Amino acid sequence: MVINFHIIAKYFSSTSFVKRSILCVLSLSCLIGIFLGFILCDLIPSVQDVGDENHSVIGQLSTMKPIERFFFIAKNNVLVGCKCFCGGLFSLGFFSVISNMYSAFVFGVVLKKSTVVLSVEKILYTTLPHSLEIVGIIGMGYVGTILGISLLCRKLYLSLIRMVLLFIVSLLLILISACIESYISIC
């Protein structure tokens, strides 16, 4: 059996393989982060209640007007998305994976701690409508990583127009998610 390493190398450096691999790794990092957060939740110490609901972020969000909540949540989620974009651009995806995994880990911890006081149906009802932010954040990390690899390899893996369009769509998903979270999920 003769192995032609040139054909194998060509496949692994192909545009479609690189794009699929990046998307799979970023998505998998989110799933692993949620899983680890859910499993390791008991090792994370709980924040002690101060006695005043307004000291917690959730307490503050519930007392804000919906437009204030929107700007607060949108700012936070856009910053996370920009970190993923820049992390992908300057580290060829390494920091995007770490950032995605950390954000998903925190979500997994919150999800597990919420199951103590809320039903699974209530948790899904309040989190699923605005879970588009996860897709947007992964999309921004994807664009940053593709751009970083394209600059390094001097090979365009995605056209600039598609990168800009994907970045804008990802940003819009994050903003739409913040709107849903502000006006529907947190009432």
C-alpha contacts under 8 A as a table, 3 or more apart, distances in Angstrom:
res1	aa1	res2	aa2	distance
4	N	7	I	5.66
4	N	8	I	6.72
5	F	8	I	4.96
5	F	9	A	5.93
6	H	9	A	5.15
6	H	10	K	6.04
7	I	10	K	5.01
7	I	11	Y	6.22
8	I	11	Y	5.18
8	I	12	F	6.36
9	A	12	F	5.23
9	A	13	S	6.21
10	K	13	S	5.25
10	K	14	S	6.03
11	Y	14	S	5.09
11	Y	17	F	7.09
12	F	17	F	6.06
12	F	18	V	7.18
13	S	17	F	6.82
13	S	18	V	6.51
14	S	17	F	5.41
14	S	18	V	6.31
15	T	18	V	5.29
15	T	19	K	6.19
15	T	157	Y	5.43
16	S	19	K	5.21
16	S	20	R	6.04
17	F	20	R	5.27
17	F	21	S	5.95
18	V	21	S	5.18
18	V	22	I	6.21
18	V	157	Y	7.85
19	K	22	I	5.33
19	K	23	L	6.31
19	K	146	I	7.30
19	K	157	Y	7.36
20	R	23	L	5.20
20	R	24	C	6.03
21	S	24	C	5.09
21	S	25	V	6.06
22	I	25	V	5.22
22	I	26	L	6.17
22	I	93	G	7.78
22	I	142	Y	6.66
22	I	145	T	7.54
22	I	146	I	7.86
23	L	26	L	5.27
23	L	27	S	6.08
23	L	138	I	7.86
23	L	142	Y	6.34
24	C	27	S	5.16
24	C	28	L	5.85
25	V	28	L	5.05
25	V	29	S	6.03
25	V	97	V	7.35
26	L	29	S	5.15
26	L	30	C	6.64
26	L	96	S	7.36
26	L	97	V	5.59
26	L	100	N	7.11
26	L	138	I	6.30
26	L	141	G	7.57
26	L	142	Y	7.36
27	S	30	C	5.27
27	S	31	L	6.51
27	S	138	I	6.86
28	L	31	L	5.04
28	L	32	I	6.02
29	S	32	I	5.13
29	S	33	G	5.97
29	S	97	V	5.87
29	S	98	I	7.62
29	S	100	N	6.24
29	S	101	M	5.05
30	C	33	G	5.05
30	C	34	I	6.22
30	C	100	N	5.55
30	C	101	M	5.10
30	C	103	S	7.81
30	C	104	A	5.27
30	C	105	F	7.85
31	L	34	I	5.24
31	L	35	F	6.13
31	L	101	M	7.83
31	L	104	A	7.21
32	I	35	F	5.04
32	I	36	L	5.99
32	I	101	M	6.85
32	I	104	A	7.85
32	I	105	F	7.88
33	G	36	L	5.16
33	G	37	G	5.99
33	G	100	N	7.54
33	G	101	M	4.43
33	G	102	Y	6.32
33	G	103	S	7.41
33	G	104	A	4.66
33	G	105	F	4.18
33	G	106	V	7.88
33	G	108	G	7.03
34	I	37	G	5.10
34	I	38	F	6.06
34	I	101	M	7.59
34	I	104	A	4.73
34	I	105	F	4.78
34	I	106	V	7.45
34	I	107	F	6.23
34	I	108	G	4.20
34	I	109	V	7.60
35	F	38	F	5.15
35	F	39	I	6.11
35	F	105	F	7.31
35	F	108	G	6.37
36	L	39	I	5.07
36	L	40	L	5.69
36	L	41	C	7.94
36	L	105	F	6.16
36	L	108	G	7.05
37	G	40	L	5.28
37	G	41	C	5.52
37	G	104	A	7.37
37	G	105	F	4.26
37	G	106	V	6.17
37	G	107	F	7.02
37	G	108	G	4.15
37	G	109	V	4.50
37	G	112	K	7.80
38	F	41	C	5.38
38	F	105	F	7.54
38	F	108	G	4.51
38	F	109	V	5.16
38	F	111	L	6.87
38	F	112	K	5.26
39	I	42	D	7.63
40	L	43	L	5.55
40	L	44	I	7.12
40	L	109	V	7.49
41	C	44	I	5.43
41	C	108	G	7.65
41	C	109	V	4.98
41	C	112	K	6.59
41	C	113	K	7.21
42	D	45	P	7.29
44	I	109	V	7.97
49	D	52	D	7.51
50	V	53	E	7.71
50	V	55	H	7.15
52	D	55	H	5.90
53	E	56	S	5.99
53	E	59	G	4.95
53	E	60	Q	7.63
54	N	57	V	7.43
54	N	58	I	7.89
54	N	59	G	4.57
54	N	60	Q	5.06
54	N	63	T	7.78
55	H	59	G	6.54
55	H	60	Q	6.82
56	S	59	G	5.03
56	S	60	Q	6.21
57	V	60	Q	5.00
57	V	61	L	6.06
58	I	61	L	4.97
58	I	62	S	6.10
59	G	62	S	5.27
59	G	63	T	6.51
60	Q	63	T	5.34
60	Q	64	M	6.40
61	L	64	M	5.23
61	L	69	R	5.98
61	L	186	I	7.88
62	S	186	I	6.64
62	S	187	C	7.04
64	M	68	E	5.91
64	M	69	R	5.87
65	K	68	E	5.28
65	K	69	R	6.23
66	P	69	R	4.97
66	P	70	F	6.07
66	P	182	S	5.49
66	P	183	Y	5.78
67	I	70	F	4.96
67	I	71	F	6.40
67	I	182	S	7.39
68	E	71	F	5.30
68	E	72	F	6.16
69	R	72	F	5.06
69	R	73	I	5.97
69	R	182	S	5.49
70	F	73	I	5.30
70	F	74	A	5.75
70	F	178	A	5.72
70	F	179	C	5.67
70	F	181	E	7.62
70	F	182	S	5.12
70	F	183	Y	7.81
71	F	74	A	5.07
71	F	75	K	5.83
72	F	75	K	5.35
72	F	76	N	6.37
73	I	76	N	5.16
73	I	77	N	6.12
73	I	178	A	5.73
73	I	182	S	7.58
74	A	77	N	5.18
74	A	78	V	5.84
74	A	174	I	7.07
74	A	175	L	5.83
74	A	178	A	5.21
74	A	179	C	7.84
75	K	78	V	5.26
75	K	79	L	6.09
76	N	79	L	5.22
76	N	80	V	6.39
77	N	80	V	5.04
77	N	81	G	6.17
77	N	133	E	7.30
77	N	137	I	7.92
77	N	174	I	6.59
77	N	178	A	7.73
78	V	81	G	4.92
78	V	82	C	6.03
78	V	171	L	7.15
78	V	174	I	6.73
78	V	175	L	7.78
79	L	82	C	5.03
79	L	83	K	6.11
80	V	83	K	5.06
80	V	84	C	6.31
80	V	99	S	7.86
80	V	137	I	7.06
81	G	84	C	5.06
81	G	85	F	6.19
81	G	136	G	7.26
81	G	137	I	4.63
81	G	138	I	7.72
81	G	140	M	5.76
81	G	141	G	7.01
81	G	171	L	7.80
82	C	85	F	4.87
82	C	86	C	6.01
82	C	140	M	7.01
82	C	141	G	7.97
83	K	86	C	5.20
83	K	87	G	5.69
83	K	96	S	7.31
83	K	99	S	7.49
83	K	141	G	7.97
84	C	87	G	4.93
84	C	88	G	5.96
84	C	95	F	6.93
84	C	96	S	4.43
84	C	97	V	7.86
84	C	99	S	6.38
84	C	100	N	7.31
84	C	137	I	6.83
84	C	138	I	7.58
84	C	140	M	6.19
84	C	141	G	4.40
84	C	144	G	7.26
85	F	88	G	5.18
85	F	89	L	6.16
85	F	96	S	6.98
85	F	140	M	4.97
85	F	141	G	4.38
85	F	142	Y	7.23
85	F	143	V	6.57
85	F	144	G	4.30
85	F	145	T	7.13
86	C	89	L	4.91
86	C	90	F	5.98
86	C	96	S	7.88
86	C	141	G	7.60
86	C	144	G	6.05
87	G	90	F	5.48
87	G	91	S	5.61
87	G	92	L	7.33
87	G	93	G	6.16
87	G	94	F	6.91
87	G	95	F	4.58
87	G	96	S	4.94
87	G	141	G	7.18
87	G	144	G	7.11
87	G	145	T	7.65
88	G	91	S	5.49
88	G	92	L	4.94
88	G	93	G	3.81
88	G	94	F	6.57
88	G	95	F	6.26
88	G	96	S	5.17
88	G	141	G	5.46
88	G	142	Y	6.99
88	G	143	V	7.54
88	G	144	G	4.40
88	G	145	T	3.88
88	G	146	I	7.59
88	G	147	L	7.94
88	G	148	G	6.54
89	L	92	L	5.64
89	L	93	G	6.83
89	L	144	G	4.34
89	L	145	T	5.03
89	L	146	I	7.50
89	L	147	L	6.04
89	L	148	G	4.20
89	L	149	I	7.62
90	F	93	G	7.73
90	F	148	G	6.31
91	S	94	F	5.42
91	S	95	F	6.10
91	S	145	T	7.76
91	S	148	G	7.53
92	L	95	F	7.88
92	L	144	G	7.85
92	L	145	T	5.09
92	L	146	I	7.76
92	L	148	G	5.47
92	L	149	I	5.93
93	G	96	S	5.02
93	G	97	V	6.18
93	G	141	G	7.11
93	G	142	Y	7.72
93	G	144	G	7.43
93	G	145	T	4.81
94	F	97	V	5.31
94	F	98	I	6.40
95	F	98	I	4.90
95	F	99	S	5.89
96	S	99	S	5.08
96	S	100	N	5.96
96	S	141	G	5.48
96	S	145	T	7.84
97	V	100	N	5.15
97	V	101	M	6.00
98	I	101	M	5.09
98	I	102	Y	6.06
99	S	102	Y	5.12
99	S	103	S	6.14
100	N	103	S	5.26
100	N	104	A	6.03
100	N	137	I	7.79
100	N	138	I	7.33
101	M	104	A	5.10
101	M	105	F	5.88
102	Y	105	F	4.92
102	Y	106	V	6.28
103	S	106	V	5.26
103	S	107	F	6.31
104	A	107	F	4.89
104	A	108	G	6.06
105	F	108	G	4.98
105	F	109	V	6.25
106	V	109	V	5.10
106	V	110	V	6.21
107	F	110	V	5.11
107	F	111	L	5.93
108	G	111	L	4.95
108	G	112	K	6.14
109	V	112	K	5.25
109	V	113	K	6.13
110	V	113	K	5.13
110	V	114	S	5.91
111	L	114	S	5.12
111	L	115	T	6.52
111	L	123	I	7.60
112	K	115	T	5.32
112	K	116	V	7.40
113	K	116	V	5.76
113	K	117	V	7.75
114	S	117	V	5.60
114	S	118	L	5.71
114	S	123	I	7.37
115	T	118	L	5.13
115	T	119	S	6.10
115	T	120	V	6.48
115	T	123	I	7.65
116	V	119	S	7.97
118	L	122	K	6.26
118	L	123	I	6.55
119	S	122	K	5.25
119	S	123	I	6.35
120	V	123	I	5.06
120	V	124	L	6.12
121	E	124	L	5.20
121	E	125	Y	5.99
122	K	125	Y	4.96
122	K	126	T	6.20
123	I	126	T	5.32
123	I	127	T	6.05
124	L	127	T	5.19
124	L	128	L	5.41
125	Y	128	L	6.04
125	Y	129	P	7.07
125	Y	185	S	7.89
126	T	129	P	6.72
126	T	130	H	7.95
126	T	185	S	5.04
126	T	186	I	7.65
127	T	130	H	5.92
127	T	131	S	6.26
127	T	185	S	7.20
128	L	131	S	5.07
129	P	132	L	7.47
129	P	177	S	7.62
129	P	180	I	6.84
129	P	181	E	7.53
129	P	185	S	7.45
130	H	133	E	6.50
130	H	176	I	7.91
130	H	177	S	4.53
130	H	178	A	6.94
130	H	180	I	5.71
130	H	181	E	5.58
130	H	185	S	7.67
131	S	134	I	5.68
131	S	135	V	7.46
131	S	177	S	6.74
132	L	135	V	5.21
132	L	136	G	6.31
132	L	173	L	5.89
132	L	174	I	6.62
132	L	176	I	7.84
132	L	177	S	5.59
133	E	136	G	4.90
133	E	137	I	6.00
133	E	173	L	6.02
133	E	174	I	4.51
133	E	175	L	7.83
133	E	177	S	5.51
133	E	178	A	7.63
134	I	137	I	5.17
134	I	138	I	6.12
134	I	174	I	7.89
135	V	138	I	5.16
135	V	139	G	6.00
135	V	170	S	7.20
135	V	173	L	7.44
136	G	139	G	4.93
136	G	140	M	6.21
136	G	169	V	7.51
136	G	170	S	4.03
136	G	171	L	6.19
136	G	172	L	7.68
136	G	173	L	5.31
136	G	174	I	5.40
137	I	140	M	5.15
137	I	141	G	6.29
137	I	170	S	6.77
137	I	174	I	7.23
138	I	141	G	5.12
138	I	142	Y	6.03
139	G	142	Y	4.92
139	G	143	V	6.22
139	G	166	L	7.00
139	G	167	F	6.96
139	G	170	S	5.50
140	M	143	V	5.20
140	M	144	G	6.24
140	M	166	L	7.73
140	M	167	F	5.77
140	M	170	S	6.01
140	M	171	L	7.56
141	G	144	G	5.14
141	G	145	T	6.06
142	Y	145	T	5.16
142	Y	146	I	6.05
143	V	146	I	5.16
143	V	147	L	6.02
143	V	163	M	5.94
143	V	166	L	7.08
143	V	167	F	6.49
144	G	147	L	5.13
144	G	148	G	6.07
145	T	148	G	5.04
145	T	149	I	6.10
146	I	149	I	5.23
146	I	150	S	5.94
146	I	157	Y	6.61
146	I	158	L	7.14
147	L	150	S	5.00
147	L	151	L	6.15
147	L	156	L	7.99
147	L	157	Y	7.93
147	L	158	L	7.98
147	L	163	M	7.86
148	G	151	L	5.22
148	G	152	L	6.22
149	I	152	L	5.04
149	I	153	C	5.94
150	S	153	C	5.30
150	S	154	R	5.45
150	S	155	K	5.06
150	S	156	L	5.03
150	S	157	Y	5.94
151	L	154	R	5.07
151	L	155	K	7.03
151	L	156	L	7.71
152	L	155	K	7.94
156	L	159	S	6.38
158	L	162	R	6.44
158	L	163	M	6.44
159	S	162	R	5.22
159	S	163	M	6.24
160	L	163	M	4.97
160	L	164	V	6.13
161	I	164	V	5.22
161	I	165	L	6.04
162	R	165	L	4.93
162	R	166	L	5.87
163	M	166	L	5.10
163	M	167	F	6.02
164	V	167	F	5.02
164	V	168	I	6.16
165	L	168	I	5.12
165	L	169	V	6.10
166	L	169	V	5.04
166	L	170	S	5.98
167	F	170	S	5.11
167	F	171	L	6.14
168	I	171	L	5.02
168	I	172	L	6.08
169	V	172	L	5.00
169	V	173	L	6.14
170	S	173	L	5.09
170	S	174	I	6.35
171	L	174	I	5.12
171	L	175	L	6.30
172	L	175	L	5.02
172	L	176	I	5.96
173	L	176	I	5.10
173	L	177	S	5.95
174	I	177	S	5.09
174	I	178	A	6.21
175	L	178	A	5.00
175	L	179	C	6.23
176	I	179	C	5.01
176	I	180	I	6.22
177	S	180	I	5.07
177	S	181	E	6.04
178	A	181	E	4.99
178	A	182	S	5.97
179	C	182	S	5.09
179	C	183	Y	6.00
179	C	184	I	7.93
180	I	183	Y	5.42
180	I	184	I	5.27
180	I	185	S	6.50
181	E	184	I	5.63
181	E	185	S	4.69
181	E	186	I	6.04
182	S	185	S	6.37
182	S	186	I	5.71
182	S	187	C	7.66
183	Y	186	I	6.51
183	Y	187	C	6.73
184	I	187	C	6.20
